[in-house]
Amino acid sequence: MNSVKLNTCAKKTILLIGVFLLMVKLAVCQNYSYPMPDYTPTKENLESREMFKDMKFGMFIHWGIYSLLGDGEWVMHNEHIPYKNYKRLAGFFNPEQFNAQDIVGLAKAAGMKYITITSRHHDGFSMFNTKASDYNIVEATPYHKDPLKELADECHKQGIKLFFYYSLLDWGRPDYGFGHPIVNGKPIDADWDHYIAFMKQQLTELLTNYGSIAGIWFDGEWERRDVNWHFDEIYGLIHKLQPAAMIGNNHHIASITGEDFQMFEKDLPGENTTGFSGGSVISHLPLETCETMNNGWGFTLNDNNYKSVTQIIHLLVNDAGRNANLLLNIGPMPNGKVQPEFIDTLRAVGEWMNKNGETIRGTRGGLVAPQEWGIVTEKNKTLYVHILKNTGHPFIFIPKLKLKVTKASAFADNTAITFKQLPEGVFVYLDKIKPDQIDTIVKLETL
């Protein structure tokens, strides 16, 4: 090939790469026409991402004045309660039995490593001490205390990381203009710039008054995709105040610049059983599934559809095998206590984690695609084969495994297991292993 042809080929290659990168950028920012953050993660942030991927299991807490009505966190919207009427609930909210030590202790007993709690949900009520609005738990309720401060102090004391959920959507504030048409990036007949300033003030408080915060968990952006959310300013503010803090946004589409982890609402990464994740392209960022212990997020008096211990463990294992965390929700009651059904289940999950946590924490997934029989996690070239379903065969087959297997054993008692490795994959024979009703785990040591 002569030099002229080589230069032409090189130019074409560069052009194709440029077009590809532009397509990726357009796909990522598919619904945004406003400035995006200019973001290079700090060393501290990259370390936080790896720590996040190691933790694997967290507690989600949806709690607010809506718990008084016992019909979930969307009750104001779903029941068409006027904002001025709904706000009266604050005068009745007095969760004297809230105990931060007990809740953080419950998370630890379950094998969880972090907590994400609602600082402000779509109803606009702030569950923390804020100077940006008097519509908050300290000023508007007879409780007159800041449960988020108590929780933050206890998390720091017990070694649990703390994230704050923060709603971008607000059903009641006039400056948000809920339901108003969007023109030129702003809702008409509303003071959008004031609303952005309000959010920035609250986020500053959350990131300066509560010690080290692991991250901010945004929600509600999906309510208006064509508005200018000023993410360049908001994300930049967060990363400036706490460079190690991670940002996630439950916008149900591909992650955008400035974000540090990606969540999937009530779905495993790559699935879309709920309809929320149709546009969620799996990113290179740390991943998380958020899920409920019954059907709802906030306390619901008539929701008895509790997930079993086995269902929750399977969620956790399936997430780990897909290189994701499980953020499992509890919705405390109006008095601040956690439902006994949740406590019993979480403690049982914790007993399982005490025995099997090695196969979950600190592992990575994705080395082997999900199989009919279950999932595989990996740590330091040790594979943990989680058999979650009995296929009726005396063996399982792990396809396309390139690592050389040197030993197979039952994780529960170290019993040696027969295996056969072929170029196509590995056969693991189950005749010498005692099946476990929840998760039969095989340990494969490899080179």
C-alpha positions as CSV (number, residue, x, y, z in Angstrom):
1,M,0.0,0.0,0.0
2,N,1.5,3.4,-1.0
3,S,1.6,6.4,1.3
4,V,-1.2,8.3,-0.5
5,K,-3.6,5.4,0.0
6,L,-2.5,5.0,3.6
7,N,-3.3,8.6,4.4
8,T,-6.7,8.4,2.7
9,C,-7.5,5.3,4.7
10,A,-6.3,6.9,7.9
11,K,-8.5,10.0,7.2
12,K,-11.5,7.8,6.6
13,T,-10.9,5.9,9.8
14,I,-10.6,9.1,11.8
15,L,-13.8,10.3,10.2
16,L,-15.7,7.1,11.0
17,I,-14.5,7.3,14.6
18,G,-15.6,10.9,14.8
19,V,-19.0,10.0,13.5
20,F,-19.3,7.1,16.0
21,L,-18.4,9.3,18.9
22,L,-20.9,11.9,17.8
23,M,-23.6,9.2,17.6
24,V,-22.7,8.0,21.1
25,K,-22.9,11.6,22.5
26,L,-26.2,12.1,20.8
27,A,-27.5,8.8,22.2
28,V,-26.4,9.7,25.7
29,C,-27.9,13.2,25.5
30,Q,-30.9,12.1,23.4
31,N,-33.4,14.3,25.3
32,Y,-31.2,17.2,26.2
33,S,-30.5,20.3,24.2
34,Y,-29.2,22.4,27.1
35,P,-25.6,22.7,28.5
36,M,-24.2,19.5,30.0
37,P,-21.6,19.3,32.7
38,D,-17.9,19.4,31.8
39,Y,-16.8,16.6,34.0
40,T,-13.7,14.7,34.8
41,P,-14.1,12.5,37.9
42,T,-11.6,13.1,40.7
43,K,-9.4,10.3,42.1
44,E,-11.7,10.4,45.2
45,N,-14.8,9.9,43.0
46,L,-13.3,7.0,41.1
47,E,-12.4,5.4,44.4
48,S,-16.0,5.9,45.6
49,R,-17.3,4.2,42.4
50,E,-15.2,1.1,43.1
51,M,-16.3,1.1,46.8
52,F,-19.9,1.4,45.6
53,K,-19.5,-1.6,43.3
54,D,-18.0,-3.6,46.3
55,M,-20.9,-2.8,48.7
56,K,-23.6,-4.6,46.6
57,F,-26.5,-4.1,49.1
58,G,-28.2,-1.0,50.4
59,M,-31.3,0.2,52.2
60,F,-33.7,2.6,50.5
61,I,-35.9,4.7,52.9
62,H,-39.0,6.4,51.6
63,W,-40.5,8.4,54.4
64,G,-42.4,11.7,54.7
65,I,-45.7,13.2,55.8
66,Y,-47.4,11.1,53.2
67,S,-46.9,8.1,55.5
68,L,-49.7,9.5,57.7
69,L,-52.3,8.6,55.0
70,G,-51.0,5.1,54.6
71,D,-51.4,5.1,50.8
72,G,-47.9,5.6,49.5
73,E,-45.7,8.5,48.6
74,W,-47.9,9.4,45.5
75,V,-51.1,9.9,47.5
76,M,-51.3,13.7,47.1
77,H,-51.1,13.3,43.3
78,N,-53.1,10.1,42.9
79,E,-56.0,11.3,45.1
80,H,-55.9,14.8,43.7
81,I,-55.5,16.4,47.1
82,P,-55.0,20.2,46.8
83,Y,-51.6,21.4,47.9
84,K,-53.0,23.7,50.5
85,N,-54.9,20.9,52.1
86,Y,-52.1,18.4,51.8
87,K,-49.7,20.7,53.6
88,R,-51.9,20.4,56.8
89,L,-50.5,16.9,57.3
90,A,-47.3,18.5,58.5
91,G,-49.1,19.7,61.7
92,F,-49.9,16.0,62.6
93,F,-46.5,14.5,61.8
94,N,-44.8,13.6,65.0
95,P,-42.6,10.5,64.6
96,E,-41.5,10.2,68.2
97,Q,-40.5,6.6,67.8
98,F,-38.0,7.2,65.0
99,N,-34.7,5.7,66.1
100,A,-31.7,6.2,63.9
101,Q,-29.6,3.8,65.8
102,D,-32.2,1.0,65.3
103,I,-32.5,1.7,61.6
104,V,-28.8,1.8,60.9
105,G,-28.4,-1.3,63.0
106,L,-31.1,-3.1,61.0
107,A,-29.3,-2.2,57.8
108,K,-26.1,-3.7,59.2
109,A,-27.8,-6.8,60.4
110,A,-29.2,-7.3,56.9
111,G,-25.7,-7.2,55.4
112,M,-26.3,-3.7,53.9
113,K,-23.4,-1.3,53.4
114,Y,-25.2,2.0,52.6
115,I,-28.5,3.8,53.1
116,T,-30.3,6.1,50.7
117,I,-33.1,8.2,52.3
118,T,-35.6,10.7,50.9
119,S,-34.6,14.2,51.8
120,R,-37.5,15.7,49.7
121,H,-40.0,13.8,47.6
122,H,-42.4,15.0,44.9
123,D,-44.8,16.4,47.5
124,G,-42.1,19.1,48.2
125,F,-41.9,18.5,52.0
126,S,-38.3,18.6,53.2
127,M,-37.4,15.9,55.8
128,F,-34.4,18.0,57.0
129,N,-33.6,21.3,58.6
130,T,-33.5,23.8,55.7
131,K,-33.4,27.5,55.5
132,A,-34.7,27.5,51.9
133,S,-38.3,26.8,53.0
134,D,-40.3,26.6,56.2
135,Y,-42.1,23.6,54.8
136,N,-39.8,21.2,56.6
137,I,-39.9,18.7,59.4
138,V,-38.2,21.0,61.9
139,E,-40.4,24.1,61.4
140,A,-43.7,22.7,60.2
141,T,-44.2,19.7,62.5
142,P,-44.6,19.2,66.2
143,Y,-41.5,16.9,66.0
144,H,-39.1,19.9,65.6
145,K,-36.1,17.6,65.1
146,D,-34.0,16.7,62.1
147,P,-34.1,12.9,61.5
148,L,-31.6,13.2,58.7
149,K,-29.0,14.7,61.0
150,E,-29.6,11.9,63.5
151,L,-29.3,9.3,60.7
152,A,-26.2,10.9,59.3
153,D,-24.5,10.9,62.7
154,E,-25.4,7.2,63.2
155,C,-24.3,6.2,59.8
156,H,-20.9,7.8,60.4
157,K,-20.7,6.1,63.8
158,Q,-21.6,2.6,62.5
159,G,-19.6,2.8,59.2
160,I,-22.6,2.9,56.8
161,K,-22.4,5.2,53.8
162,L,-25.3,7.7,53.3
163,F,-26.9,8.9,50.1
164,F,-29.6,11.5,50.0
165,Y,-32.6,11.0,47.6
166,Y,-33.7,14.4,46.2
167,S,-36.7,15.0,44.0
168,L,-36.3,17.4,41.1
169,L,-40.1,17.3,40.7
170,D,-42.4,19.4,43.0
171,W,-46.2,19.1,42.8
172,G,-46.9,22.2,44.8
173,R,-44.3,25.0,44.6
174,P,-45.5,27.8,42.3
175,D,-42.0,28.4,41.0
176,Y,-41.9,24.8,39.7
177,G,-45.2,25.3,37.8
178,F,-46.3,21.7,37.8
179,G,-48.4,20.9,34.7
180,H,-47.4,24.2,33.0
181,P,-46.3,24.1,29.3
182,I,-42.6,24.5,28.7
183,V,-41.5,27.3,26.4
184,N,-37.8,27.9,25.7
185,G,-36.7,25.6,28.5
186,K,-38.9,27.0,31.2
187,P,-42.4,26.5,32.4
188,I,-44.7,29.4,31.6
189,D,-46.2,31.4,34.5
190,A,-43.6,30.1,36.9
191,D,-40.3,31.4,38.2
192,W,-38.0,28.6,37.0
193,D,-34.7,30.4,37.8
194,H,-36.0,30.8,41.4
195,Y,-36.7,27.1,41.6
196,I,-33.2,26.2,40.4
197,A,-31.7,28.5,43.0
198,F,-33.9,26.9,45.7
199,M,-32.7,23.5,44.8
200,K,-29.1,24.6,44.7
201,Q,-29.5,26.1,48.2
202,Q,-31.0,22.8,49.6
203,L,-28.3,20.7,47.9
204,T,-25.7,22.9,49.4
205,E,-27.2,22.4,52.9
206,L,-27.3,18.6,52.4
207,L,-23.7,18.5,51.4
208,T,-22.3,20.8,54.0
209,N,-24.4,20.2,57.2
210,Y,-24.3,16.4,57.4
211,G,-20.7,15.4,57.1
212,S,-19.4,13.1,54.4
213,I,-22.2,12.2,52.0
214,A,-21.7,9.2,49.6
215,G,-23.9,10.7,46.9
216,I,-27.2,12.3,45.7
217,W,-29.9,10.2,44.2
218,F,-32.1,12.4,41.9
219,D,-35.6,11.5,40.8
220,G,-38.4,13.3,38.9
221,E,-36.6,14.6,35.9
222,W,-38.7,12.4,33.7
223,E,-41.8,14.7,34.4
224,R,-40.4,17.3,32.0
225,R,-37.8,16.3,29.5
226,D,-37.7,19.6,27.5
227,V,-36.9,21.9,30.4
228,N,-33.4,23.3,31.2
229,W,-32.6,21.5,34.4
230,H,-29.2,23.4,34.7
231,F,-27.5,20.1,35.3
232,D,-24.2,21.8,34.4
233,E,-24.6,24.0,37.5
234,I,-26.3,21.5,39.8
235,Y,-23.9,18.6,39.1
236,G,-20.9,21.0,39.2
237,L,-22.0,22.3,42.6
238,I,-22.3,18.8,44.1
239,H,-18.9,17.7,42.8
240,K,-17.3,20.9,44.0
241,L,-18.8,20.6,47.5
242,Q,-17.9,16.9,47.9
243,P,-15.6,15.6,45.1
244,A,-16.0,12.0,46.3
245,A,-19.8,12.2,46.3
246,M,-21.5,10.2,43.5
247,I,-24.5,11.5,41.4
248,G,-27.2,9.3,40.0
249,N,-30.4,10.3,38.2
250,N,-33.4,8.1,37.9
251,H,-34.4,9.6,34.5
252,H,-35.0,6.2,32.9
253,I,-32.7,6.9,29.9
254,A,-29.0,6.6,29.2
255,S,-26.7,8.3,31.7
256,I,-25.5,11.7,30.9
257,T,-22.2,13.5,31.5
258,G,-21.6,14.3,35.2
259,E,-23.2,11.2,36.6
260,D,-21.4,8.6,38.6
261,F,-23.8,5.7,38.8
262,Q,-26.9,4.5,37.0
263,M,-30.0,3.1,38.6
264,F,-32.8,0.9,37.3
265,E,-36.2,1.2,38.9
266,K,-37.7,-2.2,39.9
267,D,-35.8,-4.0,37.1
268,L,-32.5,-5.8,36.7
269,P,-30.1,-4.0,34.4
270,G,-31.0,-5.0,30.8
271,E,-34.6,-5.8,31.6
272,N,-37.7,-3.7,31.2
273,T,-40.5,-5.6,33.0
274,T,-42.0,-2.4,34.5
275,G,-41.8,-0.2,31.4
276,F,-39.5,2.3,33.2
277,S,-36.2,1.1,31.5
278,G,-37.1,1.1,27.8
279,G,-34.6,3.9,27.1
280,S,-32.0,2.9,29.7
281,V,-28.9,1.9,27.8
282,I,-26.5,0.1,30.3
283,S,-23.6,2.4,30.8
284,H,-20.0,1.8,32.0
285,L,-20.9,3.4,35.3
286,P,-21.6,1.5,38.5
287,L,-25.1,0.0,38.4
288,E,-28.0,-0.3,40.9
289,T,-31.5,-1.8,41.0
290,C,-33.9,-0.2,43.4
291,E,-36.7,-2.5,44.5
292,T,-39.5,-2.6,47.1
293,M,-40.2,-5.2,49.8
294,N,-43.9,-5.2,49.0
295,N,-45.4,-3.2,46.2
296,G,-45.0,0.3,47.3
297,W,-42.3,2.7,48.3
298,G,-43.9,4.8,51.0
299,F,-45.9,3.2,53.9
300,T,-49.0,1.6,52.5
301,L,-51.5,0.4,55.1
302,N,-53.2,-2.2,52.9
303,D,-50.2,-3.5,51.0
304,N,-49.5,-7.1,52.2
305,N,-47.7,-8.3,49.1
306,Y,-44.4,-8.9,50.9
307,K,-41.5,-10.5,49.1
308,S,-40.1,-13.6,50.6
309,V,-36.6,-14.0,51.9
310,T,-35.8,-16.2,48.9
311,Q,-37.2,-13.6,46.5
312,I,-35.0,-10.9,48.0
313,I,-31.9,-13.1,48.0
314,H,-32.5,-14.0,44.4
315,L,-32.8,-10.3,43.5
316,L,-29.5,-9.6,45.3
317,V,-27.7,-12.5,43.6
318,N,-29.1,-11.6,40.2
319,D,-28.0,-8.0,40.6
320,A,-24.5,-9.1,41.7
321,G,-24.2,-11.4,38.7
322,R,-25.0,-8.4,36.4
323,N,-22.4,-6.3,38.2
324,A,-25.1,-4.2,40.0
325,N,-26.1,-3.4,43.5
326,L,-29.5,-3.9,45.1
327,L,-31.1,-1.0,46.9
328,L,-34.0,-2.5,48.9
329,N,-36.7,-0.2,50.2
330,I,-38.4,0.1,53.5
331,G,-41.2,2.6,54.1
332,P,-41.3,3.5,57.8
333,M,-44.7,4.0,59.5
334,P,-45.9,7.5,60.6
335,N,-44.5,7.0,64.1
336,G,-41.0,6.4,62.6
337,K,-40.8,2.7,63.3
338,V,-40.2,0.0,60.6
339,Q,-42.8,-2.6,60.0
340,P,-42.1,-5.8,61.8
341,E,-42.6,-7.8,58.5
342,F,-39.7,-5.9,57.0
343,I,-37.5,-6.4,60.1
344,D,-38.0,-10.1,60.2
345,T,-37.3,-10.5,56.5
346,L,-34.2,-8.3,56.6
347,R,-32.7,-10.2,59.6
348,A,-33.2,-13.5,57.7
349,V,-31.5,-12.1,54.7
350,G,-28.7,-10.9,57.0
351,E,-28.3,-14.5,58.3
352,W,-27.9,-15.7,54.7
353,M,-25.4,-12.9,54.0
354,N,-23.4,-13.9,57.1
355,K,-22.8,-17.3,55.6
356,N,-22.6,-16.4,51.9
357,G,-21.6,-12.7,51.8
358,E,-18.2,-13.6,50.4
359,T,-19.9,-14.7,47.1
360,I,-21.6,-11.2,46.8
361,R,-19.6,-8.4,48.4
362,G,-16.6,-7.3,46.4
363,T,-17.5,-9.4,43.5
364,R,-18.0,-8.5,39.9
365,G,-20.5,-9.8,37.4
366,G,-20.7,-10.1,33.7
367,L,-18.0,-12.6,33.1
368,V,-20.7,-15.2,32.3
369,A,-24.1,-14.1,30.9
370,P,-27.2,-15.0,33.0
371,Q,-28.2,-18.6,32.5
372,E,-31.4,-20.5,32.9
373,W,-30.1,-22.1,36.1
374,G,-28.7,-18.9,37.7
375,I,-25.8,-16.5,37.7
376,V,-22.0,-16.3,38.2
377,T,-20.1,-13.8,40.4
378,E,-16.3,-13.4,40.3
379,K,-13.6,-12.1,42.7
380,N,-9.8,-12.5,42.2
381,K,-10.3,-15.3,39.6
382,T,-12.5,-17.2,42.0
383,L,-16.0,-17.9,40.5
384,Y,-19.1,-18.3,42.6
385,V,-21.7,-20.2,40.6
386,H,-25.2,-19.4,42.0
387,I,-27.7,-22.1,41.1
388,L,-31.1,-20.5,41.7
389,K,-33.2,-22.9,39.7
390,N,-33.4,-26.7,39.4
391,T,-33.4,-27.4,35.6
392,G,-33.8,-31.2,36.2
393,H,-30.4,-32.0,34.9
394,P,-27.6,-33.7,36.9
395,F,-25.2,-30.9,35.8
396,I,-25.1,-27.3,34.7
397,F,-23.2,-25.9,31.8
398,I,-21.2,-22.6,32.0
399,P,-20.7,-21.4,28.4
400,K,-17.8,-19.5,26.9
401,L,-15.7,-19.7,30.1
402,K,-12.1,-18.9,29.0
403,L,-10.5,-19.1,32.5
404,K,-8.9,-22.5,33.2
405,V,-10.7,-24.2,36.1
406,T,-8.4,-26.0,38.6
407,K,-10.9,-27.0,41.3
408,A,-14.6,-27.1,41.9
409,S,-16.2,-27.4,45.3
410,A,-19.4,-26.8,47.2
411,F,-19.2,-23.4,48.9
412,A,-21.3,-24.6,51.9
413,D,-18.9,-27.4,53.0
414,N,-16.0,-27.5,50.5
415,T,-17.0,-30.9,49.1
416,A,-15.1,-31.6,45.9
417,I,-17.2,-31.6,42.8
418,T,-16.5,-33.1,39.4
419,F,-16.2,-30.8,36.4
420,K,-15.2,-31.1,32.8
421,Q,-13.8,-28.1,30.8
422,L,-14.1,-28.0,27.0
423,P,-13.4,-25.2,24.6
424,E,-17.2,-24.4,24.5
425,G,-17.4,-24.1,28.3
426,V,-17.5,-26.0,31.6
427,F,-19.8,-28.8,32.8
428,V,-20.3,-28.9,36.6
429,Y,-21.7,-32.2,37.9
430,L,-24.1,-31.9,40.8
431,D,-24.3,-35.5,42.1
432,K,-22.0,-34.9,45.0
433,I,-23.6,-31.6,46.2
434,K,-26.5,-31.1,48.5
435,P,-29.1,-28.8,46.9
436,D,-29.9,-25.6,48.9
437,Q,-33.5,-24.4,48.8
438,I,-32.5,-20.8,48.2
439,D,-29.2,-20.8,46.4
440,T,-26.8,-23.8,45.7
441,I,-23.4,-22.2,45.4
442,V,-20.4,-23.8,43.7
443,K,-16.9,-22.4,44.0
444,L,-14.6,-22.6,41.0
445,E,-10.9,-21.8,41.4
446,T,-9.3,-20.7,38.2
447,L,-6.0,-19.6,36.6
